[in-house]
C-alpha cells in the first residue's frame, strides 16, 4: 500500500482506488486559460462562480488508477462525483479526462483524443442554440467508443468501429451499453442518454435536460 501511495504522489495522474474525488472553485490560473477558449464573454454561459472543478479518480483502459479533471455546473458537482464513483466501482473504464480548454475549446479535437469532458461554452452542432455543455450540465464519455452517429456521418471518424448495434453489443472496453454501471448511475439521477435518441445517436452524451 505504501508503495502505491508513493506512486500516486510521484505521478499526479495516479489516484488511490478508494478516493471519490473532490469539488473546488476554479483556480485563477485555470480560469485565465479558459477565457476566450472554453468560456466566452459574448455568449450567455454561466459565470465562473456557477461552475466547479472536479478532480475525479477513474480507471483507464490499461487498468491503471488515474485522476482526471472536469468542469461542471456547481449545482450538479457532488452528483457527478457520485456518478463516476459508482461507474468506477462497477468496472467502467475511461480513456482520458481533461477540461476542454486543453484542446483549445475545440469539441472535435477533444473527441479525436477520446477525451471525457463536460463544460464547453459553445453552440450545438446545428448552431441553433447553446449546447447543454455550455451550462456544465452535459457530459461526454469516451467519444471514440461512443460516437455521434447520423445517417450520413460518424464523429469522431475513429468511432466508425463502434457505430453499429452489432459492434456496440460486442462487449468492448469503454463502450456504453444499457444496464452498465455508467448509464445506470446517470439514469438513477434523472440524466438522459443520447444513445436513447431516435433520429440520431449521440452515444457519448449524457445531460440533465435529456437533450
Residue, then its C-alpha position, 0 to 999 in steps of 0.5 A: x500500500x505504501x508503495x502505491x501511495x508513493x506512486x500516486x504522489x510521484x505521478x499526479x495522474x495516479x489516484x488511490x482506488x478508494x478516493x471519490x474525488x473532490x469539488x473546488x472553485x476554479x483556480x485563477x490560473x485555470x480560469x485565465x486559460x479558459x477565457x476566450x477558449x472554453x468560456x466566452x464573454x459574448x455568449x450567455x454561459x454561466x459565470x465562473x462562480x456557477x461552475x466547479x472543478x472536479x478532480x475525479x479518480x477513474x480507471x483507464x483502459x490499461x487498468x491503471x488508477x488515474x485522476x482526471x479533471x472536469x468542469x461542471x455546473x456547481x449545482x450538479x458537482x457532488x452528483x457527478x462525483x457520485x456518478x463516476x464513483x459508482x461507474x468506477x466501482x462497477x468496472x467502467x473504464x475511461x480513456x482520458x479526462x481533461x477540461x476542454x480548454x486543453x484542446x483549445x475549446x475545440x469539441x472535435x479535437x477533444x473527441x479525436x483524443x477520446x477525451x471525457x469532458x463536460x463544460x464547453x461554452x459553445x453552440x450545438x452542432x446545428x448552431x441553433x442554440x447553446x449546447x447543454x455543455x455550455x451550462x456544465x450540465x452535459x457530459x461526454x464519455x469516451x467519444x471514440x467508443x461512443x460516437x455521434x452517429x447520423x445517417x450520413x456521418x460518424x464523429x469522431x471518424x475513429x468511432x466508425x468501429x463502434x457505430x453499429x448495434x452489432x459492434x456496440x453489443x460486442x462487449x468492448x472496453x469503454x463502450x456504453x451499453x444499457x444496464x452498465x454501471x455508467x448509464x445506470x448511475x446517470x439514469x438513477x439521477x434523472x440524466x438522459x442518454x443520447x444513445x436513447x435518441x431516435x433520429x440520431x445517436x449521440x452515444x457519448x452524451x449524457x445531460x440533465x435536460x435529456x437533450 
